[in-house]
Amino acid sequence: MFRKIRRFILLSKQERGLFIKAFLVFGLIRLMVFLFPIRWYAQRLGEQGKESPNIEISDKSNEIFQVKRAIRRAMRYLPGNTKCLAKAISAKILLSSLGIPSTLYLGVAKEGENKLTAHAWLRCGSEIITGKEEMLRFTVVSFFT
């Protein structure tokens, strides 16, 4: 426990602030995803059917890296199972607060005879921020900017 507190104190002021923001946003989004169906909040995800530019954003690469790190840190400290949708929405909110455009993708894949699996991932510029590990096996059904 003391190691975790010490590690937190040793973070820069900017990293501490972003971690606290990520922790709060991620916690609230996880609760929202658990409590409400996607149709309730899909209209709040951004403009549907429009993608952000798929080019490298080199001038914002440090901020993008910090958001990725803050989301990973927040995941470690929140109890329970983390859904890919909550990660993608949380990262999108954090990036938006920094003025960085991103696109959230929703995809489905067929498993077995009658089972569909869903996955969400977030792209910022040419980089996948969340959900990269499994995104290739899913077919995009919707995206939001």
C-alpha positions in Angstrom: 0.0 0.0 0.0 2.8 2.4 0.9 4.6 1.6 -2.3 1.5 2.7 -4.3 1.2 5.9 -2.4 4.9 6.6 -2.8 4.6 5.9 -6.5 1.7 8.3 -6.8 3.6 11.0 -5.0 6.6 10.6 -7.2 4.5 11.3 -10.4 4.8 14.7 -11.9 2.0 17.2 -11.1 0.6 16.8 -14.6 0.6 12.9 -14.4 -1.1 13.0 -11.0 -3.8 15.3 -12.3 -4.4 13.2 -15.3 -4.5 10.0 -13.3 -7.1 11.5 -10.8 -9.2 12.7 -13.8 -8.9 9.3 -15.5 -9.8 7.5 -12.3 -13.0 9.6 -11.8 -14.0 9.6 -15.5 -13.3 5.9 -15.9 -15.2 5.0 -12.7 -18.3 7.0 -13.8 -18.2 5.6 -17.3 -17.9 2.0 -16.0 -21.0 2.6 -13.9 -22.8 4.1 -16.9 -22.0 1.2 -19.2 -23.1 -1.2 -16.5 -26.4 0.5 -15.7 -27.6 1.8 -19.1 -28.0 0.2 -22.6 -25.8 1.6 -25.3 -28.7 3.2 -27.1 -29.1 5.6 -24.1 -25.7 7.1 -24.4 -24.7 6.4 -28.1 -25.9 9.9 -29.1 -23.5 11.3 -26.6 -20.4 9.6 -28.0 -20.0 12.1 -30.8 -21.0 12.5 -34.4 -21.9 9.0 -35.8 -20.4 8.0 -39.2 -17.6 10.6 -39.2 -14.0 9.7 -38.6 -11.2 11.9 -37.3 -8.1 12.3 -39.6 -6.0 9.1 -39.8 -2.7 10.8 -39.7 0.1 10.9 -37.2 -0.3 13.6 -34.6 3.3 14.2 -33.7 2.8 17.5 -31.9 0.4 15.8 -29.5 2.2 12.5 -29.1 3.2 13.2 -25.5 -0.4 14.0 -24.4 -1.7 10.9 -26.2 0.9 8.7 -24.4 0.0 10.3 -21.1 -3.7 9.5 -21.6 -3.0 5.9 -22.5 -0.9 5.6 -19.4 -3.5 7.3 -17.2 -6.2 4.9 -18.4 -4.0 1.9 -17.7 -3.2 3.2 -14.2 -6.9 3.8 -13.5 -7.8 0.3 -14.6 -5.4 -1.2 -12.1 -7.0 0.7 -9.2 -10.6 0.2 -10.0 -12.2 -3.0 -8.7 -14.1 -5.4 -11.0 -13.9 -6.3 -14.6 -13.2 -3.6 -17.2 -15.2 -3.4 -20.4 -13.5 -2.3 -23.6 -16.4 0.2 -24.2 -15.7 1.9 -20.8 -12.0 2.2 -21.7 -12.7 3.6 -25.1 -15.2 6.2 -23.9 -13.0 7.3 -21.0 -10.0 7.7 -23.3 -12.2 9.7 -25.7 -13.3 12.0 -23.0 -9.8 12.6 -21.7 -8.5 13.3 -25.2 -11.4 15.6 -26.0 -10.6 17.6 -22.8 -7.1 18.1 -24.2 -8.5 19.2 -27.6 -7.3 16.0 -29.4 -9.8 14.4 -31.9 -10.4 10.7 -31.9 -12.7 8.1 -33.3 -14.5 5.4 -31.2 -15.3 2.2 -33.2 -17.9 -0.4 -32.3 -17.5 -3.8 -33.9 -19.0 -7.3 -33.8 -17.6 -10.8 -34.5 -19.4 -14.1 -34.7 -18.5 -16.8 -32.2 -19.9 -20.2 -32.7 -23.3 -20.8 -34.3 -25.5 -18.2 -32.7 -23.3 -15.9 -30.6 -22.1 -12.4 -31.4 -19.4 -10.7 -29.5 -18.9 -6.9 -29.4 -15.8 -4.9 -29.0 -14.9 -1.2 -28.8 -11.7 0.6 -29.6 -10.4 4.1 -29.9 -8.2 5.5 -32.6 -6.4 8.9 -32.3 -4.6 10.0 -35.4 -2.9 6.8 -36.7 -2.6 5.2 -33.3 -4.9 2.8 -31.6 -5.4 4.0 -28.0 -7.5 1.3 -26.5 -8.7 -2.2 -27.7 -5.9 -2.8 -30.2 -5.3 -6.4 -29.1 -8.6 -7.7 -30.4 -9.8 -5.2 -33.0 -8.7 -7.1 -36.1 -11.2 -9.9 -35.6 -14.2 -7.5 -35.4 -16.2 -6.0 -38.2 -16.9 -2.3 -37.6 -20.7 -1.6 -37.3 -20.5 2.0 -36.2 -18.0 4.8 -35.3 -18.2 8.1 -33.6 -16.0 11.2 -33.7 
